[in-house]
Amino acid sequence: MQIPQAFKTKISNVFGKGGEEWLTLLPERIDTYLHKWKLVNHGPVTNLSYNYVLNVTDIGGNPFILKIGVPNADFANEVHTVQIYNGKGCARIIKAVPEEGVMLLEQLQPGNMLDTLETEEEQIEQYVNVWRAIRRPIPPQGKQPTPLITNWFESLSTYRKTYTEGDRITEEHLLLAEQFIEEVNRTTKGAALLHGDLHHENILFSKHKGWLAIDPKGVIGDEYYDTISFLINKLEGKANQRDVLRYRVKRLSELLQLEEKRLLKAAVALSTLYACWAQEDNAEWEQTYQCTKWFIEFLREGHELKVR
């Protein structure tokens, strides 16, 4: 079995030695669950990220998705979150063995991504429908508690200590992100279960069920944060990226009845974190950081913005 080199590199960068050991065992684990669950392998999806995802069918020819990842708390949390959604607004889970990093999901067909819709407005409208469909309260907390988005932001301190010079996110912007995190927390109307990564590639079309989410991270936090991945996604190649981003902010604020200024502050905070993570993973981070700068510009329109 040929595992793409780009996928191997990403897993090694993110998970280190543990990821390399997992890659060594991956072909055997795939074969084990293909046999155990009586599945036929039709090859990996084209947009592999941090999990190895296969198109499979059962003995009756019914299509499914076999998802295999590094078995850790994040994977177990994703399984738990998909179970909470229970097929409503999100692809349904069939079965899972989280301790081995394996889950079987319904396959959404034809599975077109949200950005295949022709216009920004069409994409925004369907995004809003999915966003609303997966709103859930904080789930009961057991042995494996759902992580808090406020814990994610602790990575800003780690970034500051690691990247002390050279090409990096400025100290001013790190301080501004931390200031806005505090403001969003202070003004929240209450936390909820968030998807945590709701963007164009994680919303697919099913001819039977319409547009549905996939691949939730599952995190507890303010619902404003669950819009940011969409705002900054799929801007590459657009001639008017800044205008598109401004339009998305405006329309989401209107359709979801979000306070625009507060949304922009949440966007500065979370996009700064995303840029930090991307740089730490040796991935492309400048585009995300540019979005952070644009969010700050939008906030400054008609206002004087200072870091406290």
Phi, psi and chi 1 to 4 in degrees:
 res  aa     phi    psi   chi1   chi2   chi3   chi4
   1 MET       -  128.1  176.9 -179.9  -64.6      -
   2 GLN   -93.8  112.6  -73.6  -67.3  105.8      -
   3 ILE   -91.8  124.9  -51.8  -64.3      -      -
   4 PRO   -55.5  137.7  -25.0   34.2      -      -
   5 GLN   -62.8  -36.5 -174.9   56.4   49.2      -
   6 ALA   -62.0  -37.3      -      -      -      -
   7 PHE   -67.5  -43.2  177.1   74.1      -      -
   8 LYS   -59.9  -43.5  -69.1 -179.5  178.7  179.1
   9 THR   -62.6  -43.5  -59.5      -      -      -
  10 LYS   -62.8  -44.6  179.2  176.6  -74.3 -171.3
  11 ILE   -63.6  -41.6  -66.4  -60.9      -      -
  12 SER   -64.3  -41.6  -63.4      -      -      -
  13 ASN   -64.0  -40.0  -73.4  -18.3      -      -
  14 VAL   -83.4  -43.1  174.1      -      -      -
  15 PHE  -107.2   -4.7  -62.3  103.3      -      -
  16 GLY    64.2 -142.2      -      -      -      -
  17 LYS   -61.1  -38.7 -175.3  177.4  179.5 -179.9
  18 GLY   -60.6  -38.1      -      -      -      -
  19 GLY   -67.1  -38.3      -      -      -      -
  20 GLU   -66.6  -38.7  -67.0  170.5    3.5      -
  21 GLU   -65.4  -39.7  -67.7  172.6   -7.9      -
  22 TRP   -63.1  -40.9  175.8   80.9      -      -
  23 LEU   -61.6  -37.1  -74.9  166.0      -      -
  24 THR   -62.8  -37.6  -58.4      -      -      -
  25 LEU   -87.7   -9.3  -62.4  172.6      -      -
  26 LEU   -58.1  -48.5 -179.8   57.0      -      -
  27 PRO   -57.7  -39.8  -26.0   36.4      -      -
  28 GLU   -66.4  -40.6  179.4 -177.7  -11.1      -
  29 ARG   -66.2  -38.5 -176.4  152.6  -66.5  169.1
  30 ILE   -61.1  -49.5  -69.1  170.7      -      -
  31 ASP   -60.2  -38.9  -71.0  -19.1      -      -
  32 THR   -59.8  -47.0  -64.8      -      -      -
  33 TYR   -82.6  -25.4  -80.3   91.6      -      -
  34 LEU   -61.9  -42.6  -71.1  174.2      -      -
  35 HIS   -72.3  -46.3  176.0   74.6      -      -
  36 LYS   -63.3  -39.2 -175.7  175.8 -178.0  178.2
  37 TRP  -101.1    8.8  -70.7  -15.4      -      -
  38 LYS    54.3   59.1  -62.6 -179.0  173.8   58.8
  39 LEU  -116.5  151.7  -57.8  170.2      -      -
  40 VAL  -109.0  129.2  177.2      -      -      -
  41 ASN   -84.0  126.0 -178.8    6.6      -      -
  42 HIS  -113.7   16.8  -63.6  -79.0      -      -
  43 GLY    98.3  161.2      -      -      -      -
  44 PRO   -74.7  159.5   28.6  -35.0      -      -
  45 VAL   -70.2  163.3  -60.5      -      -      -
  46 THR   -82.8  -19.0   56.6      -      -      -
  47 ASN  -112.0   56.8   59.2  -29.9      -      -
  48 LEU   -60.5  140.3  -68.6  171.4      -      -
  49 SER  -123.1  -99.6 -178.2      -      -      -
  50 TYR  -108.3    5.0  -62.5  105.4      -      -
  51 ASN  -132.6  153.7  -60.8  -80.5      -      -
  52 TYR   -92.1  117.3 -158.9   70.4      -      -
  53 VAL  -118.9  123.8 -177.9      -      -      -
  54 LEU  -116.4  141.3  -69.3  167.0      -      -
  55 ASN   -80.8  126.0  -63.7  -65.3      -      -
  56 VAL  -136.9  163.7  -61.5      -      -      -
  57 THR  -131.2  154.2   52.1      -      -      -
  58 ASP   -88.0 -175.0   64.4   10.2      -      -
  59 ILE   -66.6  -17.3   55.5  175.8      -      -
  60 GLY   -91.4    1.5      -      -      -      -
  61 GLY    85.1    8.2      -      -      -      -
  62 ASN   -78.4  134.3  -59.7  -59.2      -      -
  63 PRO   -82.2  141.7   30.4  -34.2      -      -
  64 PHE  -142.8  174.5  -64.8   94.2      -      -
  65 ILE  -118.5  124.7  -69.3  -68.6      -      -
  66 LEU  -102.1  116.0 -179.0   63.1      -      -
  67 LYS  -113.9  125.1 -174.7  172.4 -175.1  176.4
  68 ILE  -127.2  125.7  -56.4  179.0      -      -
  69 GLY  -135.2  174.2      -      -      -      -
  70 VAL   -63.3  121.7  175.6      -      -      -
  71 PRO   -71.6  106.2   22.2  -28.5      -      -
  72 ASN  -150.3 -174.0   55.9   20.8      -      -
  73 ALA   -63.3  -36.1      -      -      -      -
  74 ASP   -63.8  -42.3  -70.7  -20.4      -      -
  75 PHE   -66.2  -44.6 -168.3   93.7      -      -
  76 ALA   -61.3  -37.3      -      -      -      -
  77 ASN   -67.7  -37.2 -174.3   60.7      -      -
  78 GLU   -62.8  -44.6  179.4  179.6  -15.8      -
  79 VAL   -56.8  -47.3  169.5      -      -      -
  80 HIS   -61.8  -41.0 -177.8   53.1      -      -
  81 THR   -66.9  -43.4  -56.5      -      -      -
  82 VAL   -62.6  -37.0  178.4      -      -      -
  83 GLN   -64.6  -37.3  -70.3  170.1  -25.0      -
  84 ILE   -64.6  -42.0  -69.8  169.9      -      -
  85 TYR   -64.3  -32.6  -71.8  141.7      -      -
  86 ASN    53.8   40.9 -165.5   27.9      -      -
  87 GLY    79.1    2.1      -      -      -      -
  88 LYS  -103.3  102.9  -62.7  176.2 -178.1  177.5
  89 GLY    87.5   -8.0      -      -      -      -
  90 CYS  -144.3  148.4 -176.8      -      -      -
  91 ALA   -56.1  141.3      -      -      -      -
  92 ARG   -83.0  139.9 -175.7  168.7   54.3   93.7
  93 ILE   -88.7  138.0 -166.6  166.6      -      -
  94 ILE   -94.8  -50.7  -51.3  -57.5      -      -
  95 LYS  -161.6  163.8   49.7 -174.5  154.9 -176.5
  96 ALA  -157.5  152.6      -      -      -      -
  97 VAL  -128.9   80.7 -174.2      -      -      -
  98 PRO   -59.8  -31.7   12.4  -23.0      -      -
  99 GLU   -67.5  -16.3   60.2  -88.2   20.6      -
 100 GLU  -110.2    4.2  -66.7 -161.5    6.6      -
 101 GLY    69.8   42.0      -      -      -      -
 102 VAL  -132.2  135.2 -178.1      -      -      -
 103 MET  -146.6  150.4   69.9  174.7   99.9      -
 104 LEU  -115.2  127.9 -172.5   68.4      -      -
 105 LEU  -125.2  155.8  -59.2  143.2      -      -
 106 GLU   -63.1  145.3   68.0  172.4  -38.0      -
 107 GLN   -96.7  127.2 -175.8  173.8  130.4      -
 108 LEU   -85.6  121.6  -54.9 -179.4      -      -
 109 GLN  -120.4  136.8  -66.4 -173.0  -39.8      -
 110 PRO   -76.5   -8.9   28.8  -35.9      -      -
 111 GLY    80.4   23.9      -      -      -      -
 112 ASN   -61.7  139.3  -60.2  -22.6      -      -
 113 MET   -77.8  158.7  -66.1 -179.1 -172.8      -
 114 LEU   -57.6  -33.8 -173.3   61.1      -      -
 115 ASP   -74.4   -0.3   65.3  -43.6      -      -
 116 THR   -78.0  -14.9   57.6      -      -      -
 117 LEU   -65.6  145.5  -70.3  174.8      -      -
 118 GLU   -69.3  -40.3 -172.8  172.2   -9.7      -
 119 THR  -116.3  157.8   67.6      -      -      -
 120 GLU   -57.9  -41.8  -84.1  -69.9  -34.2      -
 121 GLU   -62.9  -41.9 -175.1   61.7   21.1      -
 122 GLU   -62.6  -43.0  -71.3  176.2  -63.0      -
 123 GLN   -63.0  -43.3  -66.4  172.4   27.0      -
 124 ILE   -63.7  -43.3  -71.1  169.8      -      -
 125 GLU   -61.8  -43.4  -72.0  176.6   -1.9      -
 126 GLN   -72.2  -35.2  -66.3  -56.2  -29.7      -
 127 TYR   -58.6  -46.7  169.6   82.4      -      -
 128 VAL   -60.1  -40.4  164.8      -      -      -
 129 ASN   -61.2  -44.1  -70.1  -22.8      -      -
 130 VAL   -68.4  -43.9  173.9      -      -      -
 131 TRP   -53.6  -45.6 -171.0   94.7      -      -
 132 ARG   -67.7  -37.0  -73.1  173.3  171.8  154.5
 133 ALA   -67.6  -23.6      -      -      -      -
 134 ILE  -107.4   17.4   59.8  172.3      -      -
 135 ARG   -69.0  128.8  -64.5  -55.4   95.2 -164.0
 136 ARG  -141.5  148.6  -61.6  -69.4 -171.4  -81.1
 137 PRO   -71.2  171.5   28.3  -35.9      -      -
 138 ILE   -61.5  125.9  -63.3  173.7      -      -
 139 PRO   -74.7  157.8   27.8  -34.5      -      -
 140 PRO   -55.4  138.7  -22.7   33.3      -      -
 141 GLN   -99.2  121.4  -59.5  -61.6  -67.3      -
 142 GLY  -110.9 -141.4      -      -      -      -
 143 LYS   -65.7  -30.6  -66.5 -179.2  179.9  179.1
 144 GLN  -112.6   83.2  179.8   67.7   48.9      -
 145 PRO   -67.3  146.4   24.7  -33.3      -      -
 146 THR   -67.7  131.9  -52.7      -      -      -
 147 PRO   -66.2  158.8   21.5  -31.5      -      -
 148 LEU   -99.6  138.9  -55.4  175.1      -      -
 149 ILE   -65.8  -26.3 -158.7  165.4      -      -
 150 THR   -62.9  -29.4   49.6      -      -      -
 151 ASN   -69.4  -32.5  -67.3  -19.1      -      -
 152 TRP   -56.1  -39.9  -73.8    6.6      -      -
 153 PHE   -69.5  -10.5  -70.8  116.9      -      -
 154 GLU   -63.0  -20.2  -66.4  172.3    2.1      -
 155 SER   -64.7  -20.7  -64.2      -      -      -
 156 LEU   -62.6  -39.3  -64.9  176.9      -      -
 157 SER   -66.5  -40.2  -63.9      -      -      -
 158 THR   -62.4  -43.8  -56.7      -      -      -
 159 TYR   -60.0  -45.2  178.1   89.8      -      -
 160 ARG   -58.7  -39.3 -179.9 -178.6  -80.7  116.1
 161 LYS   -74.6  -30.2  -65.3  173.3 -176.1  176.2
 162 THR   -82.7  -42.9  -55.8      -      -      -
 163 TYR  -106.7   91.2  -66.5   85.4      -      -
 164 THR   -98.0  -11.8   57.4      -      -      -
 165 GLU  -157.7  175.3   58.3 -174.4    3.5      -
 166 GLY    80.2 -157.7      -      -      -      -
 167 ASP   -74.8  107.3 -163.5   15.2      -      -
 168 ARG  -154.2  172.7   66.3 -174.0  -68.0  -87.8
 169 ILE   -72.9  135.0  -64.0  161.1      -      -
 170 THR   -69.0  154.0   67.9      -      -      -
 171 GLU   -61.6  -37.5 -178.7   62.5   20.4      -
 172 GLU   -58.4  -42.2  178.0 -173.3    4.0      -
 173 HIS   -74.4  -33.0  -70.2  159.8      -      -
 174 LEU   -63.8  -42.9  -69.0  172.7      -      -
 175 LEU   -65.0  -39.0  -71.6  170.3      -      -
 176 LEU   -65.8  -41.6 -162.9   59.2      -      -
 177 ALA   -59.2  -45.2      -      -      -      -
 178 GLU   -64.6  -37.2  -69.2  168.7  -23.9      -
 179 GLN   -63.3  -42.8  175.1 -178.9  -39.4      -
 180 PHE   -73.5  -31.0  -70.6  160.5      -      -
 181 ILE   -58.5  -46.4  -67.2  162.6      -      -
 182 GLU   -63.2  -40.8 -172.1  -83.0  -32.5      -
 183 GLU   -67.1  -43.4  -71.9 -171.7   28.9      -
 184 VAL   -63.0  -42.4  171.0      -      -      -
 185 ASN   -62.6  -41.2  -68.7  -17.3      -      -
 186 ARG   -69.6  -29.4  177.7  166.4   41.8   81.8
 187 THR  -103.1    8.7   58.4      -      -      -
 188 THR   -67.3  148.5 -172.0      -      -      -
 189 LYS   -94.8    6.2  -66.1 -179.3  179.6  178.2
 190 GLY   131.0  145.1      -      -      -      -
 191 ALA   -84.9  162.0      -      -      -      -
 192 ALA  -150.0  176.0      -      -      -      -
 193 LEU   -78.3  124.7  177.0   65.2      -      -
 194 LEU  -107.3  149.6  -49.7 -177.8      -      -
 195 HIS   -63.1  -48.2  178.4  -73.5      -      -
 196 GLY    93.2  -10.6      -      -      -      -
 197 ASP  -159.7   48.5 -161.4   23.5      -      -
 198 LEU   -90.0   95.5 -168.6   62.8      -      -
 199 HIS  -137.3 -175.3   55.8   69.2      -      -
 200 HIS   -55.0  -41.0  -57.3   71.1      -      -
 201 GLU   -77.9  -13.4  -66.0  165.6   75.6      -
 202 ASN  -107.6   20.3  -78.3  -16.1      -      -
 203 ILE  -130.7  115.3  -61.3  177.1      -      -
 204 LEU  -120.5  156.4  -54.0 -177.0      -      -
 205 PHE   -97.5  131.8 -176.7   72.0      -      -
 206 SER  -115.2  129.6  162.6      -      -      -
 207 LYS   -65.8  -19.1   61.5 -175.8  176.8 -178.6
 208 HIS   -95.5  -29.6  -60.8  -62.3      -      -
 209 LYS  -122.0   -4.3  -62.8 -177.2  176.9 -178.1
 210 GLY    82.3 -152.5      -      -      -      -
 211 TRP   -83.3  130.1  -66.0   94.9      -      -
 212 LEU  -135.3  152.9  -65.0  174.6      -      -
 213 ALA   -82.4  155.4      -      -      -      -
 214 ILE  -135.4  168.7   61.5  168.3      -      -
 215 ASP    53.7   51.1  -62.7  -10.0      -      -
 216 PRO   -71.8  144.0   30.2  -36.6      -      -
 217 LYS   -80.8  -38.4  -70.8 -175.1  179.3  -63.5
 218 GLY    75.8  101.2      -      -      -      -
 219 VAL  -151.6  150.3   61.5      -      -      -
 220 ILE   -97.8  129.8  -66.5  171.0      -      -
 221 GLY  -179.7 -174.8      -      -      -      -
 222 ASP   -69.9  137.5 -170.5  -71.7      -      -
 223 GLU   -66.5  -20.5  -69.9 -177.0  -28.3      -
 224 TYR   -57.8  -35.2  -82.6   57.2      -      -
 225 TYR   -64.4  -21.7  -74.1  125.8      -      -
 226 ASP   -80.7    7.7 -133.3    6.4      -      -
 227 THR  -104.8  -15.0   65.1      -      -      -
 228 ILE   -70.9  -38.5  -48.3  -52.3      -      -
 229 SER   -58.7  -39.3  -68.7      -      -      -
 230 PHE   -67.2  -43.7  173.3   80.6      -      -
 231 LEU   -56.0  -42.6  -71.1  175.4      -      -
 232 ILE   -94.8   -1.4   66.6  175.9      -      -
 233 ASN   -89.5  149.8 -168.4 -115.1      -      -
 234 LYS    57.5   43.0  -67.3  -65.3  180.0 -179.7
 235 LEU   -97.3  -18.9  -69.7  171.1      -      -
 236 GLU   -58.0  137.6  -52.9   85.6    2.3      -
 237 GLY    87.0  -11.4      -      -      -      -
 238 LYS   -83.2  135.8  -64.8 -176.9 -176.5  -69.8
 239 ALA   -71.6  -25.0      -      -      -      -
 240 ASN  -121.8   54.4   55.3  -18.7      -      -
 241 GLN   -56.2  -45.1  -65.9 -178.4   20.1      -
 242 ARG   -62.3  -41.6 -173.3 -177.8 -172.0  -82.9
 243 ASP   -66.6  -39.2  -68.3  -18.8      -      -
 244 VAL   -63.6  -43.6  171.3      -      -      -
 245 LEU   -62.0  -42.9 -174.4   61.8      -      -
 246 ARG   -62.9  -40.1 -168.6   71.7 -175.2   91.5
 247 TYR   -64.0  -42.9 -179.6   75.9      -      -
 248 ARG   -61.5  -44.3  -70.6  176.6  179.8  176.7
 249 VAL   -59.2  -47.1  169.7      -      -      -
 250 LYS   -62.0  -47.5  179.4  177.1 -178.9  -66.4
 251 ARG   -70.8  -39.5  -69.2  -61.9  -73.4  141.2
 252 LEU   -65.8  -38.3  -73.3 -167.8      -      -
 253 SER   -59.9  -41.7  -62.5      -      -      -
 254 GLU   -70.8  -51.4  -66.8  170.1  -14.6      -
 255 LEU   -71.1  -34.2  -65.3  171.4      -      -
 256 LEU   -98.1    1.8  -65.9  174.4      -      -
 257 GLN    54.7   50.8  -63.2 -176.5  -50.7      -
 258 LEU  -102.5  144.9  -56.5  176.1      -      -
 259 GLU   -71.6  117.9 -178.1 -172.1  -21.9      -
 260 GLU   -59.9  -44.5 -173.8  173.9  -48.8      -
 261 LYS   -63.2  -40.2 -173.8  174.9 -179.7 -179.6
 262 ARG   -67.4  -38.1 -171.7  172.1 -172.3  -88.1
 263 LEU   -61.6  -42.1  176.5   58.2      -      -
 264 LEU   -64.0  -36.6  -74.1  168.1      -      -
 265 LYS   -67.0  -42.3  -70.2 -179.8  177.9 -179.4
 266 ALA   -62.0  -36.5      -      -      -      -
 267 ALA   -68.0  -41.4      -      -      -      -
 268 VAL   -60.1  -46.0  170.4      -      -      -
 269 ALA   -62.0  -51.8      -      -      -      -
 270 LEU   -77.2  -36.0 -163.4   52.2      -      -
 271 SER   -67.1  -32.7   63.6      -      -      -
 272 THR   -62.0  -44.4  -60.2      -      -      -
 273 LEU   -61.8  -44.2  177.0   65.5      -      -
 274 TYR   -60.1  -39.8  -72.4  157.4      -      -
 275 ALA   -64.9  -40.6      -      -      -      -
 276 CYS   -60.2  -49.6  -70.4      -      -      -
 277 TRP   -58.4  -45.1  -78.6  -11.6      -      -
 278 ALA   -62.2  -42.6      -      -      -      -
 279 GLN   -65.5  -39.9 -169.6  170.8   14.0      -
 280 GLU   -63.7  -31.4  -71.3  169.9  -14.1      -
 281 ASP   -88.7    8.3  -67.9  -14.5      -      -
 282 ASN    58.7   33.0  -64.2  -45.2      -      -
 283 ALA  -105.6  173.0      -      -      -      -
 284 GLU   -66.5  123.3 -163.0  -74.5  -38.9      -
 285 TRP  -126.2  -15.8   61.7  -83.2      -      -
 286 GLU   -64.6  -36.9  -71.2   90.0  -10.7      -
 287 GLN   -63.2  -43.4  172.0   70.7   44.9      -
 288 THR   -64.3  -41.4  -59.2      -      -      -
 289 TYR   -64.8  -35.0 -172.0   31.8      -      -
 290 GLN   -62.5  -38.0  179.7   58.8   64.6      -
 291 CYS   -62.5  -40.4  -70.7      -      -      -
 292 THR   -55.9  -46.7  -57.0      -      -      -
 293 LYS   -62.8  -39.4  -64.4  173.0 -175.7  176.6
 294 TRP   -66.7  -40.2  -77.6  -30.6      -      -
 295 PHE   -58.6  -41.4  -71.8  135.3      -      -
 296 ILE   -63.7  -41.4  -66.2  170.1      -      -
 297 GLU   -61.4  -41.8  -71.1  177.6   12.4      -
 298 PHE   -61.9  -39.0  -59.8  155.9      -      -
 299 LEU   -65.5  -33.8  -89.0  168.3      -      -
 300 ARG   -79.3   -9.5  -76.6  178.7  170.3  146.6
 301 GLU   -63.6  103.6  -68.8  172.0   -2.3      -
 302 GLY    83.0    5.3      -      -      -      -
 303 HIS  -136.7  148.2  -56.6  -80.9      -      -
 304 GLU   -91.6  123.2 -175.6  177.4   -1.2      -
 305 LEU  -112.0  123.0 -173.8   62.2      -      -
 306 LYS  -126.3  147.4  -65.7 -178.7  178.6  179.7
 307 VAL   -84.7  127.3  178.8      -      -      -
 308 ARG   -78.2      -  -69.8 -158.7  -56.6  -95.3
